[in-house]
């Protein structure tokens, strides 16, 4: 990391998403699990989308998955990011789909079905965001 510090914007934390962002700050990836029906879901919300229960808990995920789809974002540009941004929908091994960025891979090498793993990047205001990189790659 440079002397300038993180440039990525801090996540917007809400009452519903706080458990997700607190876990990320601790280097853990979680999804909500419904205590009534057992369904995992993301993003965090106040009730289960399947059975509408409000009995939810954080469930730790492996952080491993595959790229379901991706897009290379070129515009509009923000100085907080390096372009092109690789935005990806990642199917996690536990069955949850998450939108994030892919890092550590040249855009032309990204492929649907690519195996990825979570990594965490600091943000402004002491936040942390989960990103994905090719599986087995160390930073």
C-alpha positions as a LaTeX table, in Angstrom:
\begin{tabular}{lrrr}
\hline
Residue & $x$ (\AA) & $y$ (\AA) & $z$ (\AA) \\
\hline
Unk1 & 0.00 & 0.00 & 0.00 \\
Unk2 & 1.23 & 3.50 & $-0.74$ \\
Unk3 & 1.89 & 6.26 & 1.79 \\
Unk4 & $-1.28$ & 7.96 & 0.59 \\
Unk5 & $-3.47$ & 5.27 & 2.20 \\
Unk6 & $-6.55$ & 3.62 & 0.78 \\
Unk7 & $-8.40$ & 5.47 & $-1.96$ \\
Unk8 & $-11.35$ & 3.11 & $-2.38$ \\
Unk9 & $-14.50$ & 4.73 & $-0.96$ \\
Unk10 & $-15.80$ & 3.42 & 2.35 \\
Unk11 & $-18.84$ & 1.15 & 2.18 \\
Unk12 & $-22.23$ & 2.53 & 3.13 \\
Unk13 & $-23.11$ & 0.69 & 6.33 \\
Unk14 & $-26.76$ & 0.32 & 7.32 \\
Unk15 & $-28.41$ & $-1.44$ & 10.25 \\
Unk16 & $-29.05$ & $-4.44$ & 7.99 \\
Unk17 & $-25.57$ & $-4.59$ & 6.43 \\
Unk18 & $-23.45$ & $-3.83$ & 9.53 \\
Unk19 & $-22.83$ & $-7.52$ & 10.28 \\
Unk20 & $-21.49$ & $-8.03$ & 6.72 \\
Unk21 & $-19.11$ & $-5.04$ & 6.90 \\
Unk22 & $-17.97$ & $-5.86$ & 10.46 \\
Unk23 & $-17.06$ & $-9.37$ & 9.31 \\
Unk24 & $-15.18$ & $-7.97$ & 6.29 \\
Unk25 & $-13.19$ & $-5.71$ & 8.60 \\
Unk26 & $-12.20$ & $-8.88$ & 10.50 \\
Unk27 & $-11.16$ & $-10.62$ & 7.24 \\
Unk28 & $-14.25$ & $-12.85$ & 7.08 \\
Unk29 & $-16.87$ & $-13.21$ & 4.36 \\
Unk30 & $-20.42$ & $-13.83$ & 5.60 \\
Unk31 & $-23.95$ & $-14.08$ & 4.26 \\
Unk32 & $-27.22$ & $-13.99$ & 6.13 \\
Unk33 & $-28.78$ & $-17.36$ & 6.99 \\
Unk34 & $-32.42$ & $-17.66$ & 7.91 \\
Unk35 & $-32.88$ & $-19.52$ & 11.19 \\
Unk36 & $-36.38$ & $-20.58$ & 10.11 \\
Unk37 & $-35.81$ & $-22.09$ & 6.66 \\
Unk38 & $-31.99$ & $-22.27$ & 6.50 \\
Unk39 & $-31.68$ & $-20.30$ & 3.26 \\
Unk40 & $-28.52$ & $-18.27$ & 2.69 \\
Unk41 & $-28.94$ & $-14.91$ & 1.01 \\
Unk42 & $-26.99$ & $-11.81$ & 0.03 \\
Unk43 & $-27.15$ & $-8.82$ & 0.10 \\
Unk44 & $-28.23$ & $-8.41$ & 3.73 \\
Unk45 & $-31.86$ & $-7.45$ & 4.28 \\
Unk46 & $-34.27$ & $-7.24$ & 7.20 \\
Unk47 & $-36.10$ & $-10.49$ & 6.42 \\
Unk48 & $-35.65$ & $-13.76$ & 4.58 \\
Unk49 & $-36.68$ & $-13.43$ & 0.93 \\
Unk50 & $-38.01$ & $-17.02$ & 0.96 \\
Unk51 & $-40.10$ & $-17.34$ & 4.15 \\
Unk52 & $-40.13$ & $-13.71$ & 5.40 \\
Unk53 & $-38.75$ & $-14.63$ & 8.82 \\
Unk54 & $-36.81$ & $-11.93$ & 10.66 \\
Unk55 & $-34.76$ & $-14.57$ & 12.51 \\
Unk56 & $-31.44$ & $-14.12$ & 10.68 \\
Unk57 & $-27.83$ & $-14.85$ & 11.56 \\
Unk58 & $-24.42$ & $-14.36$ & 9.99 \\
Unk59 & $-23.05$ & $-17.50$ & 8.34 \\
Unk60 & $-19.34$ & $-17.64$ & 7.49 \\
Unk61 & $-18.53$ & $-18.50$ & 3.88 \\
Unk62 & $-15.43$ & $-20.16$ & 2.45 \\
Unk63 & $-14.78$ & $-17.26$ & 0.07 \\
Unk64 & $-14.32$ & $-19.66$ & $-2.84$ \\
Unk65 & $-16.43$ & $-19.49$ & $-5.97$ \\
Unk66 & $-16.58$ & $-19.10$ & $-9.73$ \\
Unk67 & $-17.23$ & $-16.16$ & $-12.02$ \\
Unk68 & $-20.84$ & $-16.31$ & $-13.21$ \\
Unk69 & $-20.61$ & $-13.14$ & $-15.32$ \\
Unk70 & $-18.46$ & $-10.01$ & $-15.59$ \\
Unk71 & $-18.20$ & $-6.61$ & $-17.21$ \\
Unk72 & $-15.26$ & $-4.33$ & $-17.88$ \\
Unk73 & $-16.15$ & $-0.84$ & $-16.70$ \\
Unk74 & $-14.30$ & 2.01 & $-18.39$ \\
Unk75 & $-16.53$ & 5.04 & $-17.78$ \\
Unk76 & $-17.39$ & 7.17 & $-15.92$ \\
Unk77 & $-14.03$ & 7.18 & $-14.20$ \\
Unk78 & $-13.45$ & 7.90 & $-10.54$ \\
Unk79 & $-9.90$ & 8.53 & $-9.23$ \\
Unk80 & $-10.52$ & 6.01 & $-6.42$ \\
Unk81 & $-10.29$ & 3.09 & $-8.88$ \\
Unk82 & $-7.87$ & 1.66 & $-11.44$ \\
Unk83 & $-9.43$ & 1.17 & $-14.86$ \\
Unk84 & $-10.82$ & $-0.87$ & $-16.35$ \\
Unk85 & $-12.71$ & $-2.06$ & $-13.28$ \\
Unk86 & $-13.60$ & $-5.74$ & $-13.56$ \\
Unk87 & $-17.08$ & $-6.03$ & $-12.03$ \\
Unk88 & $-18.08$ & $-9.65$ & $-11.49$ \\
Unk89 & $-20.97$ & $-11.73$ & $-10.29$ \\
Unk90 & $-19.40$ & $-14.55$ & $-8.29$ \\
Unk91 & $-21.24$ & $-17.77$ & $-7.46$ \\
Unk92 & $-19.86$ & $-18.78$ & $-4.09$ \\
Unk93 & $-19.49$ & $-22.47$ & $-3.26$ \\
Unk94 & $-22.27$ & $-22.19$ & $-0.66$ \\
Unk95 & $-24.80$ & $-21.08$ & $-3.31$ \\
Unk96 & $-24.80$ & $-17.32$ & $-2.72$ \\
Unk97 & $-24.16$ & $-14.94$ & $-5.63$ \\
Unk98 & $-22.18$ & $-11.79$ & $-4.84$ \\
Unk99 & $-21.34$ & $-8.70$ & $-6.89$ \\
Unk100 & $-17.77$ & $-7.49$ & $-6.41$ \\
Unk101 & $-14.58$ & $-6.64$ & $-8.30$ \\
Unk102 & $-11.93$ & $-9.01$ & $-9.62$ \\
Unk103 & $-8.35$ & $-8.04$ & $-8.89$ \\
Unk104 & $-4.98$ & $-9.57$ & $-9.64$ \\
Unk105 & $-5.89$ & $-10.61$ & $-13.17$ \\
Unk106 & $-5.54$ & $-8.90$ & $-16.53$ \\
Unk107 & $-8.98$ & $-8.06$ & $-17.92$ \\
Unk108 & $-8.41$ & $-10.10$ & $-21.08$ \\
Unk109 & $-7.75$ & $-13.21$ & $-18.95$ \\
Unk110 & $-11.05$ & $-13.07$ & $-17.06$ \\
Unk111 & $-13.45$ & $-15.85$ & $-18.04$ \\
Unk112 & $-16.84$ & $-17.11$ & $-17.03$ \\
Unk113 & $-16.27$ & $-20.16$ & $-14.86$ \\
Unk114 & $-12.91$ & $-18.87$ & $-13.56$ \\
Unk115 & $-12.26$ & $-20.13$ & $-10.03$ \\
Unk116 & $-11.80$ & $-17.26$ & $-7.58$ \\
Unk117 & $-11.26$ & $-16.64$ & $-3.88$ \\
Unk118 & $-11.97$ & $-13.71$ & $-1.63$ \\
Unk119 & $-9.40$ & $-11.13$ & $-0.64$ \\
Unk120 & $-9.94$ & $-7.95$ & 1.34 \\
Unk121 & $-8.92$ & $-4.38$ & 0.55 \\
Unk122 & $-8.95$ & $-1.43$ & 2.94 \\
Unk123 & $-11.06$ & 1.61 & 2.19 \\
Unk124 & $-11.22$ & 5.15 & 3.45 \\
Unk125 & $-12.56$ & 5.61 & 6.98 \\
Unk126 & $-11.13$ & 2.25 & 8.17 \\
Unk127 & $-13.52$ & 0.16 & 6.11 \\
Unk128 & $-12.73$ & $-3.05$ & 4.27 \\
Unk129 & $-14.33$ & $-4.52$ & 1.15 \\
Unk130 & $-14.25$ & $-8.10$ & $-0.09$ \\
Unk131 & $-12.87$ & $-8.49$ & $-3.61$ \\
Unk132 & $-12.07$ & $-11.64$ & $-5.58$ \\
Unk133 & $-8.88$ & $-12.83$ & $-7.26$ \\
Unk134 & $-7.98$ & $-15.98$ & $-9.21$ \\
Unk135 & $-7.95$ & $-18.94$ & $-6.82$ \\
Unk136 & $-4.54$ & $-19.87$ & $-5.47$ \\
Unk137 & $-3.01$ & $-16.46$ & $-6.21$ \\
Unk138 & $-1.40$ & $-14.74$ & $-3.25$ \\
Unk139 & $-1.00$ & $-10.97$ & $-3.06$ \\
\hline
\end{tabular}
